[in-house]
Amino acid sequence: MRRALLLLPLLAAPAAAQDIPACTQDRVGAVACMAGKLCACGYQRGGSVSGRPDGYAWDCGVLRPQCGEAVPPATIGGFPTPLPQLILPLPQPAFPPPPMSPWLR
């Protein structure tokens, strides 16, 4: 009986990975977290240089934001110590300017 209980975890099937959702015309603008990136579904133009045809595809480029559990917090929190007070005097000219009058004489 004990052997059967010990072998039970070994016989369990591994968890199946989720399939990548298809990017179609109906899902344009949808986002999904794939491999730590927030990918967006959209229409992408193909070309002879890239060798890709026109069509709908997931945009997971380097400019897309991160997602998932490994995302750092948006703020770093407060400063560990208060900032020092620094008061600098305003620069004074070496020679004071002549007094100004509102009317020419």
Secondary structure, DSSP 8 states (H G I E B T S, - for coil): -HHHHHHHHHHS------------GGGTT-EEEETTEEEEEEEE--BTTTTB-SEEEEE--TTS-B-STT---S---S-SS------------SS------SS--
